[in-house]
Amino acid sequence: MTTQNELRKIAGQLIMIRFPGTVLDAVTADFLKANSIRAVCLFRGNMTDSEQLARLTADLRAVMGPESLIAIDQEGGAVVRSTWVPAPPAAMGLGAADDTDLAYRTGAAVARAVKALGFNWNFAPVLDLNNNPHNPVIAERSFGAEPKRAAELAMSWMAGSHAEGVACCVKHFPGHGDTNVDSHRDLPTVNKPVEELDRLELAPFRIASGAAPAMMTAHIVYPTLDPENPATMSRRILNDLLREEWQYKGIIITDGMDMHAIAGRYGVGNAAVRALTAGADMVMALGTTETQNETLDAIAAAIASGELSQAAIDTRLARLSSLAKAYPCKSRSYKEDAADREIMAEGWRRSLTAYSPAAASGAPKQPQRPAAGAKVRLVARADVVSDGVSEAGVPAAVVADSLRKLYDVELVTFADADTFDWSALPQDGRFTMLASTSRLRYGLHARDTWRPDLHLALWNPYQALDINAPALMTYGFAQPALDAINGWLSGQLQATGNAPVPGFK
């Protein structure tokens, strides 16, 4: 008879965990070994620098064994965990540049950096089509709104990563782009006819399904596909559609089961079993040790009862083993830092997009460059915040210091966009720039009353639609984005990008 410990060791091979801290402490190491856990995902809180992170991933490999899966979210733009390596442009920036070769080189450069840090699995690229301007969590993380081109760019990015030995995981199947709720906070619904889902949301995933070694599920209900279960726990979606109809052979891994869309509604243990029986191969148990133990016990009980058959378990373990062997978790030297920074800088430059809203006369307000040395007033948020998915935005002082390379800059910060009085700014002839440094869309107050001379949309490009002013969109706030802005302001660079989503023509 199989003991509880043996059952938990089987269950442990079907989950991925996270843990706090920047070192592998003895308690965590014992937990990994005791439960035969072979997969972890590391986040910003696990990282300080390359030396520390390489040591941590080496320690994890030593504990978890030769088929370790060590994962990271290094998408580009605002969603990067290792922030000191060459900064990749966001997917929508690459969509604006519209060059599959650039996408390939970017994916390869991302992979070189993270492989040198000890990772062999990157939860990227995003295949969601951002066809909802009010989407609170995807926005610039998407390559665009046109299924075929978004898939081509994503697959080029993925091919670059694979050429450097880092497995990709496309996400968030069947599509998170047309939601106005963040599944980290609640359970979204995408209620569209199947024909429309086939034409839009599902299309890029179907295109990529023959090449993607892994696919991450979305915690979203699609009533026309399955009215009762979110995709993560839907056999109709994961098994009937993805496995049987599309003949998908890769790994199906859930999104984080600690997210409120799942944990708050179904309970982590129950949800984990339902995801596995629906067709998932691995459950991302990213909560606490308590919720991870709850998950392990629930899966072990499902194995003991026969709810999860031995054949189903063997199939899942074989797929996971195949992924680990195809993309072995071993470090590499990293001598390409300077060359990769230039690849990334090229991407940020070619992403740069000018947007000009129509004036009352019907003629667009073209973005204007202040003369060198001009007096400039920069208005920006006082704080920089993380939305739980992305890293925190760029501080206002950093933007001001960047602009001071060209201008005499006075910095004005606001705490609340809904109350900041634009009319109270001095009417002293200074050229006024607004720098948007969060993903939040602007409300009615800002849309109706803010009138900068130039809007620097340094994160969510849709913010350019909120403010009646000419804008430069960078799709992210890394240093190369600020350098690209200065290149345009100095006249050395043209904004050649084209926003790959509706609303900007």
Residue pairs with C-beta under 8 A, 6 or more apart in sequence:
2 303
2 304
4 300
5 34
7 300
7 301
7 303
7 304
8 34
8 35
8 296
8 297
8 300
9 34
9 35
9 36
10 36
10 299
10 300
10 303
10 313
11 35
11 295
11 296
11 297
11 299
11 300
11 303
12 35
12 36
12 37
12 38
12 296
13 36
13 37
13 38
13 317
13 320
14 276
14 281
14 282
14 283
14 299
14 313
14 316
14 317
14 320
15 37
15 39
15 272
15 282
15 283
15 284
15 285
15 292
15 295
15 296
15 299
16 37
16 39
16 40
16 41
16 69
16 71
16 253
16 282
16 283
16 284
16 285
16 286
17 32
17 37
17 39
17 40
17 41
17 285
17 286
17 292
18 40
18 41
18 42
18 43
18 46
18 286
19 28
19 40
19 46
19 289
20 45
20 46
21 28
21 45
21 46
22 45
22 46
22 47
22 48
22 52
22 56
23 52
23 55
23 56
23 59
24 56
24 59
24 60
24 63
29 59
29 63
31 37
31 289
31 292
32 40
32 60
32 63
32 64
33 63
35 296
37 64
38 64
38 65
38 67
38 68
38 69
38 320
38 324
39 64
39 68
39 69
39 70
39 71
39 282
39 320
40 60
40 64
40 69
40 70
40 71
41 71
41 72
41 73
41 123
41 284
41 286
42 53
42 56
42 57
42 70
42 71
42 72
42 81
42 119
43 73
43 81
44 81
44 83
44 391
46 53
46 56
47 53
47 81
47 82
49 84
50 84
50 85
50 116
50 117
50 334
53 82
53 117
53 118
54 116
54 117
54 118
54 331
56 118
57 70
57 117
57 118
57 119
57 329
57 331
58 118
58 331
60 68
60 70
60 118
61 68
61 70
61 118
61 329
61 330
66 324
66 328
66 329
67 320
67 321
67 324
67 325
67 329
68 120
68 324
68 329
69 120
69 121
69 320
69 323
69 324
69 329
70 118
70 119
70 120
70 121
70 329
71 119
71 121
71 122
71 123
71 169
72 81
72 82
72 114
72 117
72 119
72 121
72 122
72 123
73 79
73 80
73 81
73 122
73 123
73 124
74 80
74 81
74 82
74 88
74 110
74 113
74 114
74 119
74 122
74 124
75 88
75 90
75 91
75 123
75 124
75 125
75 126
75 141
76 87
76 88
76 89
76 90
76 91
76 93
76 94
76 106
76 110
76 124
76 476
77 88
77 89
77 90
77 91
77 92
77 93
77 140
77 141
77 390
77 475
77 476
77 478
78 90
78 140
78 141
78 390
78 391
78 393
78 439
78 459
78 476
78 477
79 90
79 141
79 389
79 390
79 391
80 87
80 88
80 391
81 391
82 113
82 114
82 117
83 391
85 113
85 114
85 117
85 337
85 340
86 109
86 113
86 337
86 340
86 341
86 343
86 344
87 344
87 348
87 476
87 478
87 479
87 480
88 106
88 109
88 110
88 344
88 347
89 97
89 106
89 344
89 347
89 348
89 351
89 475
89 476
89 480
89 481
90 140
90 141
90 351
90 475
90 476
91 125
91 126
91 140
91 141
91 142
91 143
91 153
91 154
91 157
92 130
92 139
92 140
92 141
92 142
92 143
92 144
92 351
92 461
92 475
92 499
92 500
92 501
93 140
93 347
93 348
93 351
93 474
93 475
93 476
93 497
94 102
94 103
94 106
94 143
94 153
94 157
94 347
94 351
95 142
95 143
95 144
95 149
95 150
95 153
95 500
95 501
96 350
96 351
96 352
96 353
96 473
96 475
96 497
96 498
96 499
96 500
97 347
97 350
97 351
97 496
97 497
98 149
98 153
98 498
98 500
99 350
100 152
100 153
100 156
101 156
102 346
102 347
102 350
103 153
103 154
103 156
103 157
103 160
104 156
104 157
104 159
104 160
105 160
105 343
106 157
106 160
106 343
106 344
106 347
107 125
107 156
107 157
107 158
107 159
107 160
107 161
107 168
108 160
108 161
108 163
108 164
109 160
109 336
109 340
109 343
109 344
110 122
110 124
110 160
110 161
110 166
111 122
111 160
111 161
111 162
111 163
111 164
111 165
111 166
112 164
112 332
112 334
112 336
112 340
113 334
113 337
113 340
114 122
114 166
115 164
115 165
115 166
115 331
115 332
116 331
116 332
116 333
116 334
117 331
118 329
118 331
119 166
119 329
120 165
120 166
120 167
120 324
120 327
120 328
120 329
120 330
121 166
121 167
121 169
121 214
121 323
121 327
122 161
122 166
122 167
122 168
122 169
123 169
123 171
123 216
124 157
124 161
124 168
124 169
124 170
124 171
125 143
125 154
125 157
125 158
125 168
125 170
126 138
126 141
126 142
126 143
126 154
126 170
126 171
126 172
127 143
127 150
127 151
127 154
127 170
127 171
127 172
127 173
127 175
127 204
127 205
127 208
128 138
128 141
128 142
128 171
128 172
128 175
128 176
128 177
128 201
129 142
129 144
129 145
129 146
129 147
129 150
129 175
129 177
129 178
129 200
129 201
129 203
129 204
130 138
130 139
130 140
130 141
130 142
130 144
130 145
130 177
130 501
131 145
131 177
131 178
131 200
131 501
131 502
132 177
132 178
132 179
132 180
133 441
133 462
133 465
133 501
133 503
134 180
134 441
134 462
135 176
135 177
135 178
135 179
135 180
136 179
136 180
136 181
136 182
136 387
136 439
137 176
137 179
137 182
137 183
137 184
137 387
137 389
138 176
138 177
138 179
139 439
139 460
139 461
139 462
140 459
140 460
140 461
140 475
140 476
142 150
142 177
142 501
143 149
143 150
143 153
143 154
143 500
144 150
144 153
144 500
144 501
145 177
145 500
145 501
145 502
146 500
147 199
147 200
147 203
147 204
147 207
148 203
148 204
148 207
149 500
150 204
150 500
151 203
151 204
151 207
151 208
152 207
154 170
154 204
154 208
155 207
155 208
155 211
157 168
158 168
158 170
158 208
158 211
158 212
159 211
161 167
161 168
162 168
162 213
162 327
165 327
165 328
165 332
166 327
167 213
167 214
167 323
167 326
167 327
168 212
168 213
168 214
169 212
169 213
169 214
169 215
169 216
169 251
169 253
170 205
170 208
170 212
170 214
170 215
170 216
171 215
171 216
171 218
171 255
172 216
172 217
172 218
172 220
172 255
173 205
173 215
173 216
173 217
173 218
173 231
173 242
174 197
174 201
174 202
174 205
174 218
174 220
174 222
174 225
174 231
174 237
174 241
175 190
175 197
175 200
175 201
175 202
175 204
175 205
175 218
175 220
176 183
176 188
176 218
176 220
177 201
178 190
178 192
178 200
178 201
179 188
179 190
179 220
180 188
181 187
181 188
182 188
182 387
182 389
183 218
183 219
183 220
183 255
183 259
183 260
183 261
184 256
184 259
184 260
184 261
184 388
184 389
185 259
185 260
185 261
186 260
186 261
187 219
187 220
187 221
187 230
187 260
187 261
187 262
187 265
188 219
188 220
188 221
188 261
189 220
189 221
189 222
189 223
190 197
190 201
190 220
190 221
190 222
191 222
191 223
191 224
192 200
192 201
192 222
192 224
193 224
194 224
194 225
197 222
197 224
197 225
205 215
206 246
209 215
209 242
209 246
209 248
209 250
212 250
213 250
213 251
213 323
213 326
213 327
214 250
214 251
214 252
214 253
214 323
215 242
215 248
215 250
215 251
215 252
215 253
216 253
216 254
216 255
217 231
217 232
217 238
217 252
217 253
217 254
217 255
217 275
217 280
218 230
218 231
218 232
218 255
219 230
219 231
219 232
219 255
219 259
219 261
219 262
220 230
220 231
220 261
221 227
221 229
221 230
221 231
222 231
222 234
222 237
225 231
225 234
225 236
225 237
225 241
226 234
226 236
226 237
228 234
229 235
229 236
229 237
229 274
229 278
230 261
230 262
231 237
231 238
232 238
232 254
232 255
232 257
232 262
232 271
232 275
232 278
232 280
233 262
233 266
233 271
233 274
233 275
233 278
234 278
235 277
235 278
235 279
237 278
238 252
238 278
238 279
238 280
239 278
239 279
242 248
242 252
242 279
243 252
243 279
249 319
250 319
250 323
251 281
251 282
251 319
251 320
251 323
252 279
252 280
252 281
252 282
253 280
253 281
253 282
253 283
253 284
254 275
254 280
254 282
254 283
254 284
255 284
256 284
256 286
257 263
257 268
257 271
257 272
257 275
257 283
257 284
257 285
257 286
257 287
257 295
258 268
258 285
258 286
258 287
258 291
262 268
262 271
263 271
263 287
263 291
266 274
267 294
268 285
268 287
268 291
268 294
268 295
268 298
269 294
269 295
269 297
269 298
269 299
270 298
272 283
272 285
272 295
272 298
272 299
273 298
273 299
273 301
273 302
273 307
273 308
275 283
276 283
276 299
276 302
276 308
276 312
276 316
277 302
277 307
277 308
277 312
281 316
281 319
281 320
282 316
282 320
283 295
283 299
285 291
285 292
285 295
285 296
287 295
299 308
302 308
303 310
303 313
341 480
344 480
345 480
345 483
345 484
347 480
348 474
348 476
348 478
348 480
348 481
348 483
348 484
349 480
349 484
349 487
349 493
350 496
350 497
351 474
351 475
351 484
351 497
352 472
352 473
352 474
352 484
352 485
352 487
352 488
352 493
352 495
352 496
352 497
353 461
353 472
353 473
353 474
353 475
353 495
353 497
353 498
353 499
353 504
354 367
354 470
354 471
354 472
354 473
354 495
355 457
355 461
355 464
355 470
355 471
355 472
355 473
355 499
355 504
356 364
356 365
356 366
356 367
356 470
356 471
357 364
357 365
357 465
357 468
357 469
357 470
358 364
358 365
359 365
364 470
365 469
365 470
366 470
367 454
367 470
367 471
367 472
367 495
368 453
368 454
368 470
369 488
369 489
369 490
369 491
370 376
370 407
370 431
370 453
370 489
372 406
372 407
372 490
373 406
373 407
373 408
374 407
374 408
374 431
375 407
375 408
375 410
375 429
375 430
375 431
376 403
376 407
376 408
376 409
376 410
376 430
376 431
376 432
376 433
377 409
377 410
377 412
377 425
377 426
377 430
377 431
377 432
377 433
378 396
378 399
378 400
378 403
378 409
378 410
378 411
378 412
378 432
378 433
378 434
378 435
379 412
379 413
379 414
379 422
379 425
379 432
379 433
379 434
379 435
379 452
380 396
380 399
380 400
380 411
380 412
380 413
380 414
380 434
380 435
380 436
380 437
381 393
381 396
381 413
381 414
381 415
381 417
381 436
381 437
381 438
382 396
382 413
382 414
382 415
383 415
384 392
384 393
384 394
384 395
384 396
384 437
384 438
385 392
385 393
385 438
386 392
387 439
390 439
393 437
393 438
393 439
393 458
393 459
393 477
394 437
394 458
394 477
394 478
394 482
395 437
396 411
396 413
396 435
396 437
397 411
398 482
399 435
399 437
399 456
399 458
399 482
400 409
400 411
402 482
402 483
402 485
402 486
403 409
403 433
403 485
403 486
403 489
405 486
406 486
406 489
406 490
407 431
410 430
412 425
414 420
417 440
417 442
417 443
417 445
417 446
418 443
418 445
418 446
419 445
420 445
420 446
420 450
421 449
422 446
422 449
422 450
422 451
423 449
425 432
431 453
431 454
432 452
432 453
432 454
433 452
433 453
433 454
433 455
433 456
434 450
434 452
434 454
434 455
434 456
434 467
434 469
435 456
435 458
436 442
436 455
436 456
436 457
436 458
436 459
436 460
436 463
436 467
437 458
437 459
437 477
438 459
438 460
439 459
439 460
440 460
441 460
441 462
441 463
441 466
442 450
442 463
442 466
442 467
446 466
446 467
447 466
447 467
447 468
450 467
450 468
450 469
451 468
451 469
452 467
452 469
453 469
453 470
454 469
454 470
454 471
454 472
455 463
455 464
455 467
455 469
455 470
455 471
455 472
456 471
456 472
456 474
456 485
457 463
457 464
457 471
457 472
457 473
457 474
458 474
458 476
458 477
458 481
458 482
458 485
459 475
459 476
459 477
461 473
461 475
461 499
461 501
461 504
462 503
464 471
464 473
464 504
465 503
465 504
472 485
472 488
472 495
473 497
473 499
474 481
474 484
474 485
475 481
484 493
487 493
488 494
488 495
498 504
